[in-house]
Amino acid sequence: MKKLALFAMIFGSLILASCGGGKEKNDSDNDTTQVVDKKTAQDVCVNENKISVTVKDYEMIEGQDFVFETSNFEVKMSSYTYKNDSTAEFKMSNYTQEELVGDRLPEQVDIFVELHAKNGKTLDAAVYPYQEWDNDYWSKVNIITSDGTVWFNWFSGMPEQGDVVIDFIDKDNICGSFNLNVEKPDSPTIGTVRLNGTFSILK
């Protein structure tokens, strides 16, 4: 019986030795986790705007079409509001506050954008389709003019209006691109409305 107990002790010692003597291995010795630096607005965004706008054959006053066309929408004034982690809005204007005297002139135009996240998502770099309310991310975009507000109107059978692509967004900065187009010149409620190009609002 003593021999059996001695044999069991020797065998147990051998097992412990083969397992490193019972010493727990420090996971930090083999920790290969790499810290990834989060990109900033300066890493992602180019601080410039290259926006083209076309509005024509679009009737806002009965019997009168509004026309505004430019291949280079000059942003002279902009504002950006991060309301919460699921809603933000921004506006870009081709005039300064000092130039807005009296009635708005036909050439004084605002681009107004709302961005929304839902279904548990938060605002992030993503594609925000135009007024796709059931989507995780969606946008609302208007062009505000002296004659009223221009929408990207649409009906069944037409190509989808498009989207706003956000490359970067945080509480102070935003950049991305517009890809919004509707064309039906024979319909005064649709007309030709286009908004394309890149934008950036940085703190």
C-alpha positions in Angstrom: 0.0 0.0 0.0 2.9 2.4 0.9 4.5 1.6 -2.5 1.2 2.4 -4.3 0.9 5.8 -2.4 4.6 6.6 -3.3 4.0 5.8 -6.9 0.9 8.0 -7.0 2.9 10.9 -5.5 5.7 10.5 -8.1 3.2 10.3 -10.9 1.4 13.4 -9.7 4.7 15.3 -9.5 5.5 14.4 -13.1 2.2 15.7 -14.3 2.7 19.0 -12.5 6.1 19.4 -13.9 4.9 18.8 -17.4 2.3 21.5 -17.0 4.8 24.0 -15.9 4.8 23.2 -12.2 1.3 24.4 -11.7 2.3 28.0 -12.6 -0.4 29.9 -14.5 0.7 31.3 -17.8 0.5 35.0 -18.0 -1.7 35.9 -21.0 0.0 39.2 -21.3 3.2 37.4 -22.4 1.5 36.4 -25.6 -0.9 39.3 -26.0 -0.8 40.1 -29.8 -3.7 42.6 -29.7 -2.8 45.7 -31.7 -4.2 49.1 -30.8 -5.7 50.6 -33.9 -5.7 54.4 -34.1 -9.1 55.8 -34.8 -9.0 58.0 -37.9 -9.7 61.7 -37.5 -11.5 64.1 -39.8 -8.1 65.4 -40.9 -7.1 61.9 -41.9 -10.2 61.4 -44.0 -11.6 64.7 -45.2 -10.3 67.2 -47.8 -11.2 70.7 -46.7 -12.9 71.7 -50.0 -16.2 71.6 -51.7 -16.8 70.6 -55.3 -20.5 70.7 -55.8 -22.6 71.0 -59.0 -26.3 72.0 -58.8 -29.0 72.0 -61.5 -32.6 73.0 -61.1 -34.7 73.5 -64.2 -38.2 72.7 -65.5 -39.3 72.7 -61.9 -42.4 74.7 -61.2 -42.7 76.3 -57.7 -44.8 79.2 -58.8 -47.8 78.3 -61.0 -46.9 78.8 -64.6 -43.3 79.7 -63.8 -40.2 77.4 -63.7 -37.3 78.1 -61.3 -33.9 77.8 -62.9 -30.6 77.5 -61.1 -27.5 75.9 -62.6 -23.8 75.9 -61.6 -20.9 73.5 -61.9 -19.2 75.1 -59.0 -21.5 75.9 -56.0 -19.4 78.3 -54.0 -19.9 77.7 -50.3 -19.6 81.0 -48.5 -21.4 80.1 -45.3 -22.1 76.7 -43.6 -23.5 75.4 -40.4 -23.4 71.9 -38.9 -25.4 70.6 -35.9 -24.9 67.2 -34.4 -28.2 66.9 -32.5 -27.6 63.4 -31.0 -26.0 60.1 -32.1 -28.8 59.4 -34.5 -29.6 62.8 -36.0 -27.5 65.6 -37.6 -28.1 68.4 -40.1 -26.1 70.8 -42.0 -26.6 73.7 -44.4 -24.3 75.2 -47.0 -25.1 78.6 -48.6 -23.6 80.4 -51.6 -23.9 83.8 -49.9 -22.8 85.3 -46.6 -25.1 86.6 -43.9 -24.1 90.1 -44.8 -25.2 89.5 -48.4 -28.7 88.4 -47.4 -30.3 91.8 -47.3 -34.0 92.2 -47.9 -35.6 89.5 -50.1 -33.5 86.5 -51.1 -32.1 86.9 -54.6 -32.7 84.2 -57.2 -29.0 83.3 -57.1 -28.9 82.9 -53.3 -29.3 79.2 -52.6 -29.0 76.9 -49.6 -28.4 73.2 -49.6 -30.0 71.7 -46.5 -29.3 68.1 -45.4 -30.7 65.9 -42.6 -29.0 62.6 -41.7 -30.7 60.0 -39.6 -29.8 56.6 -38.1 -32.3 54.1 -36.7 -32.7 50.4 -35.8 -30.0 50.6 -33.2 -27.5 52.2 -35.5 -25.7 55.5 -34.7 -24.4 58.1 -37.1 -21.3 56.8 -38.9 -19.6 56.7 -42.2 -22.2 55.1 -44.4 -24.5 55.5 -47.4 -27.6 57.5 -46.5 -30.3 56.9 -49.2 -32.7 59.7 -50.0 -35.8 59.5 -47.7 -35.6 55.7 -47.3 -37.2 55.9 -43.9 -37.1 52.2 -43.2 -33.4 52.0 -43.8 -30.8 51.9 -41.0 -29.4 55.2 -42.5 -31.4 57.8 -44.5 -31.2 61.4 -45.6 -33.4 64.3 -46.4 -32.1 66.9 -48.8 -33.6 70.2 -50.0 -32.4 73.1 -52.2 -33.8 76.3 -50.7 -34.3 79.1 -53.2 -36.0 82.5 -53.5 -39.1 80.9 -55.0 -39.4 78.1 -52.3 -38.0 74.7 -51.5 -36.9 72.2 -54.2 -37.4 68.5 -53.6 -36.1 65.5 -55.4 -39.6 64.4 -56.4 -40.1 60.9 -57.8 -42.7 58.4 -58.9 -42.8 54.7 -59.6 -40.8 53.6 -62.6 -38.1 56.3 -62.3 -34.6 55.6 -61.2 -34.1 56.1 -57.4 -33.2 59.6 -56.4 -29.8 58.6 -55.0 -28.0 59.2 -51.7 -25.6 61.1 -49.5 -22.4 59.2 -48.8 -20.8 60.2 -45.5 -17.0 59.5 -45.3 -16.6 60.9 -41.8 -18.9 62.3 -39.1 -18.4 63.3 -35.5 -19.8 66.1 -33.3 -17.7 68.8 -35.0 -16.8 67.6 -38.5 -18.5 66.0 -41.5 -17.5 65.2 -45.1 -18.8 63.1 -47.9 -20.5 63.4 -51.3 -23.8 64.0 -52.9 -25.2 61.7 -55.6 -28.8 62.9 -56.1 -30.5 63.1 -59.5 -34.1 63.2 -60.8 -34.9 64.0 -64.5 -38.4 64.2 -65.9 -38.5 67.6 -67.7 -42.1 67.0 -69.0 -43.4 66.9 -65.3 -43.3 70.3 -63.6 -43.4 68.7 -60.2 -40.2 66.7 -60.9 -38.3 68.6 -63.6 -34.5 68.2 -63.6 -33.0 68.4 -60.2 -29.4 67.4 -59.6 -26.9 67.7 -56.8 -23.5 66.0 -57.1 -20.0 66.3 -55.8 -18.0 66.4 -52.6 -18.5 68.5 -49.5 -16.6 69.1 -46.2 -17.4 71.1 -43.0 -14.5 70.9 -40.6 -14.0 72.6 -37.3 
